[in-house]
Amino acid sequence: MRSYLLKRLPSAALVLLLASFVIFAILRLIPGDPATSLAGPDAGPEAVAAIRARLGLDQPFLTQYAGWLGDLLTGDLGPSYAIGGEVSELIGNGLGATVELTLAALLLVVVLGLAIGLVGATTRRPWVAGALRALTTAVLAVPPFVTGIALVLVFAVTLGLLPPGGHESVLDAPDLAVQYLLLPALCLALPSAAILGRYVKDGLERTLAEDYVRTATALGVPRKRIIRRHALPNALPPVVTVLGMQIGQLLGGAVLVEAIFAWPGLGQLAEQGVVRRDYPVVQDLLLLMVGVFVLVQLLTDLVYAWLDPRIRWE
């Protein structure tokens, strides 16, 4: 396992380096100029040029990129162009709320995905399997912003059970914080839960068709024990890989969900950075998401090897 980690670290570093270059280049290809936005519509060319020089935007592309990369390696994210303050402080202020939302959504993904897969693979009622298949198809077909609006209309406006948006600290009021958290976490989790549920269902169906399962059934071993002790663990390794990929989807989807439910996380910060063309904020946030995704994939591979002893990464 240790040699596998040592082999993966250079490739992970290369992915981050390539991602940083692509992110930096794409932001500069987007129409618009931060200096023009900061100077205002009535500013003259001299004022715009002075702002560009102050921000370092008049330097060659590779010089700007090398300077940003050097600052990253030293832990200095620099100041924000338009929002104000240090980028590290802005990210730190929103990171806790985004992590809270992502972890809650991940918990719902695991619970709902396993429930959908177990029921779909073990039910003997065709209408239940059909209903689950239709439900997961509908969840995957409907865009998240439509799902979010529907959840608000049903649970907040019509039933009045949950608040339509906002945020409350878990440390200050845990019960109120859970109420604010449920709708955005559910909106974020539903598509990934539907995907995970289908993989669990397919894996269980293949495992339950194996000879050793039939032998255990013929010997009188209870079906629940077969599923819990044998079938489900053997069906999990591919599911873990899918779950690792869905974590990346959760991070990306959090940007839209936070905007729908006024959740004060990194999504709102990214939205402000894009609208105001705040290069340091947007590029640091995107690289952070890539880094988290690379780390999750590495951990997923390690869990895969732990679940399946036949794998010898070394």
C-alpha positions in Angstrom: 0.0 0.0 0.0 2.8 2.4 0.8 4.5 1.9 -2.6 1.1 2.4 -4.3 0.8 5.8 -2.5 4.4 6.8 -3.5 3.6 5.9 -7.1 0.3 7.9 -7.1 1.7 11.1 -5.6 3.7 12.2 -8.7 0.7 11.7 -11.0 -1.6 13.6 -8.5 0.9 16.5 -8.5 1.0 16.5 -12.3 -2.8 16.6 -12.5 -2.9 19.6 -10.1 -0.2 21.4 -12.1 -2.0 20.8 -15.4 -5.3 21.8 -13.8 -3.8 25.0 -12.5 -2.5 26.0 -16.0 -5.9 25.2 -17.6 -7.8 27.2 -15.0 -5.5 30.2 -15.2 -5.7 30.2 -19.0 -9.5 29.8 -19.3 -10.2 32.7 -17.0 -8.1 35.0 -19.1 -9.9 33.8 -22.3 -13.3 34.8 -20.9 -14.4 38.1 -22.3 -14.1 41.0 -19.9 -11.4 42.8 -18.0 -11.2 43.1 -14.2 -9.4 46.5 -14.5 -12.3 47.9 -16.6 -14.9 46.6 -14.1 -13.0 48.1 -11.1 -12.4 51.4 -12.9 -16.1 51.9 -13.7 -17.8 52.8 -16.9 -16.7 56.5 -16.9 -13.0 55.8 -16.4 -10.5 56.7 -19.1 -7.8 54.5 -20.6 -5.2 55.9 -18.3 -7.1 54.9 -15.2 -7.7 51.4 -16.6 -4.0 51.0 -17.5 -3.0 52.1 -13.9 -5.3 49.5 -12.4 -4.0 46.8 -14.7 -0.4 47.7 -13.7 -1.3 47.7 -10.0 -2.9 44.2 -10.3 -0.1 42.9 -12.5 -2.4 42.2 -15.4 -0.1 44.1 -17.8 2.6 41.4 -17.4 3.1 38.5 -19.9 0.8 35.5 -19.4 3.5 33.1 -18.3 4.9 35.7 -15.8 1.5 36.1 -14.2 1.0 32.3 -14.1 4.5 31.7 -12.5 3.8 34.4 -9.9 0.4 32.9 -9.0 1.9 29.4 -8.8 4.8 30.6 -6.6 2.4 32.3 -4.2 0.4 29.1 -4.0 3.5 27.1 -3.1 4.2 29.6 -0.3 0.7 29.6 1.0 0.0 33.2 0.0 -3.2 33.4 -1.9 -3.0 37.2 -2.2 -5.8 39.8 -2.1 -9.1 39.8 -3.8 -9.5 42.1 -6.8 -13.1 43.2 -6.3 -14.7 41.5 -3.3 -12.1 42.8 -0.8 -9.9 41.1 1.8 -7.5 38.3 1.5 -8.5 35.3 -0.6 -7.5 32.9 2.1 -9.8 34.6 4.6 -12.7 34.6 2.1 -12.3 30.9 1.4 -11.9 30.1 5.1 -15.1 31.9 5.9 -17.1 30.0 3.4 -15.4 26.6 3.6 -17.0 25.5 6.8 -20.6 26.0 5.4 -19.7 24.2 2.2 -18.1 21.2 4.0 -21.1 21.0 6.3 -23.5 20.9 3.3 -21.4 18.4 1.4 -21.0 16.0 4.3 -24.7 16.1 5.0 -25.4 15.5 1.3 -22.9 12.6 1.3 -24.6 11.0 4.2 -27.9 11.2 2.5 -26.4 9.8 -0.7 -25.0 6.7 1.1 -28.3 6.1 3.1 -30.6 6.7 0.1 -28.4 4.9 -2.4 -28.0 1.8 -0.3 -31.8 1.8 0.5 -32.7 2.1 -3.2 -30.2 -0.6 -4.2 -31.2 -3.0 -1.5 -34.9 -2.7 -2.1 -34.6 -2.8 -5.9 -32.4 -5.9 -5.9 -34.3 -7.9 -3.2 -38.0 -7.0 -3.7 -40.3 -9.6 -5.1 -42.9 -7.1 -6.1 -42.6 -5.8 -9.7 -44.4 -2.6 -9.0 -41.9 -1.6 -6.3 -39.0 -2.2 -8.7 -40.8 -0.2 -11.4 -41.6 2.7 -9.0 -38.0 2.9 -7.9 -36.8 2.8 -11.5 -39.2 5.6 -12.5 -38.2 7.7 -9.5 -34.5 7.5 -10.1 -35.0 8.3 -13.8 -37.1 11.3 -12.9 -34.5 12.5 -10.4 -31.7 12.2 -12.9 -33.7 13.9 -15.7 -34.8 17.0 -13.7 -32.2 19.7 -13.3 -31.1 20.5 -9.7 -32.4 24.0 -9.8 -35.9 22.7 -10.6 -35.6 20.1 -7.8 -34.6 22.9 -5.4 -37.5 25.1 -6.3 -39.9 22.2 -6.1 -38.6 21.3 -2.6 -39.0 24.8 -1.4 -42.6 25.0 -2.8 -43.6 21.8 -1.2 -41.8 21.7 2.2 -41.4 25.5 2.9 -44.3 27.3 1.1 -47.1 24.7 1.1 -46.4 22.6 4.2 -44.4 25.1 6.2 -42.2 22.4 7.7 -38.8 23.7 6.8 -37.3 27.2 6.1 -36.8 28.1 2.4 -33.2 29.1 2.8 -30.5 30.5 5.0 -28.0 29.1 7.4 -27.6 28.6 11.2 -24.6 27.5 13.1 -24.7 24.0 14.5 -22.9 25.2 17.6 -25.4 27.9 18.3 -28.7 26.1 17.6 -28.3 22.5 16.5 -32.0 21.8 16.0 -32.5 24.9 13.9 -29.3 24.3 11.9 -30.6 20.8 10.9 -33.8 22.4 9.6 -31.9 24.9 7.5 -29.6 22.0 6.3 -32.2 19.5 5.2 -33.6 21.0 2.0 -30.2 22.0 0.4 -28.6 18.7 1.4 -31.5 16.7 -0.1 -31.5 18.8 -3.3 -27.7 18.2 -3.6 -27.9 14.5 -2.8 -30.8 13.2 -4.9 -29.0 12.8 -8.3 -26.0 11.1 -6.8 -28.2 8.9 -4.6 -30.1 7.8 -7.7 -26.9 6.9 -9.5 -25.4 5.1 -6.5 -28.7 3.2 -6.0 -28.6 1.9 -9.5 -25.0 0.6 -9.1 -25.8 -1.0 -5.8 -28.9 -2.7 -7.3 -26.9 -4.0 -10.3 -24.0 -5.2 -8.2 -26.3 -7.0 -5.7 -28.3 -8.7 -8.5 -25.1 -10.0 -10.1 -23.8 -11.2 -6.7 -27.0 -12.9 -5.7 -26.9 -14.9 -9.0 -23.5 -16.4 -8.0 -23.2 -20.1 -7.3 -22.1 -19.6 -3.7 -25.2 -17.7 -2.9 -27.4 -20.4 -4.4 -25.5 -23.0 -2.3 -26.0 -21.0 0.9 -29.6 -20.6 0.1 -30.0 -24.4 -0.5 -28.3 -25.1 2.8 -30.9 -23.0 4.6 -28.9 -19.9 5.4 -31.3 -17.0 6.0 -31.6 -14.6 3.0 -31.0 -11.5 5.2 -27.8 -13.0 6.5 -26.6 -13.9 3.0 -27.2 -10.4 1.8 -25.6 -8.7 4.9 -22.6 -11.0 5.3 -21.8 -12.0 1.8 -23.6 -10.4 -1.1 -23.5 -6.8 -0.1 -19.7 -6.7 0.8 -18.8 -8.4 -2.5 -20.9 -5.9 -4.4 -19.4 -2.8 -2.7 -16.0 -2.3 -4.4 -17.4 -0.9 -7.7 -19.9 1.1 -5.7 -17.1 2.7 -3.7 -15.5 3.9 -6.9 -18.8 5.4 -8.1 -19.2 7.1 -4.7 -15.8 8.7 -4.9 -16.7 10.1 -8.3 -20.0 11.4 -6.9 -18.2 13.4 -4.2 -16.7 15.5 -6.9 -20.2 16.0 -8.3 -21.4 17.1 -4.9 -18.7 19.7 -4.7 -19.5 21.1 -8.1 -23.3 21.0 -7.5 -22.9 22.8 -4.2 -22.3 26.1 -6.2 -25.7 26.0 -7.7 -27.5 24.6 -4.6 -26.0 27.3 -2.4 -27.3 30.0 -4.7 -30.8 28.5 -4.6 -31.0 28.2 -0.8 -28.9 31.3 0.1 -26.3 29.1 1.7 -23.3 31.2 2.7 -20.6 28.8 1.4 -18.0 28.7 -1.3 -20.7 28.6 -3.9 -21.8 32.2 -3.2 -18.2 33.3 -3.1 -17.6 31.6 -6.5 -20.7 33.4 -7.9 -19.5 36.8 -6.7 -16.0 36.1 -8.1 -17.3 35.2 -11.5 -19.7 38.1 -11.7 -17.0 40.6 -10.6 -14.2 38.9 -12.6 -12.2 38.4 -9.5 -9.5 36.2 -10.9 -7.7 35.3 -7.6 -10.9 34.1 -5.9 -12.2 32.1 -8.8 -8.9 30.4 -9.8 -8.1 29.5 -6.2 -11.6 28.0 -5.6 -11.5 26.0 -8.8 -8.0 24.6 -8.0 -9.2 23.8 -4.4 -12.1 21.7 -5.9 -9.7 19.9 -8.2 -7.4 19.2 -5.3 -10.2 17.8 -3.2 -11.3 15.6 -6.1 -7.8 14.2 -6.6 -7.5 13.5 -2.9 -10.9 11.7 -2.8 -10.0 9.6 -5.8 -6.8 8.5 -4.0 -8.7 7.6 -0.9 -11.3 5.8 -3.0 -8.6 3.5 -4.5 -7.3 2.7 -1.0 -10.7 1.8 0.3 -11.3 -0.3 -2.9 -8.1 -2.3 -2.1 -9.1 -2.7 1.5 -12.6 -4.0 0.6 -11.2 -6.4 -2.1 -8.1 -8.3 -0.7 -7.5 -9.8 -4.1 -6.1 -6.4 -5.3 -2.4 -6.0 -4.7 -1.6 -2.4 -5.7 2.1 -3.0 -5.0 
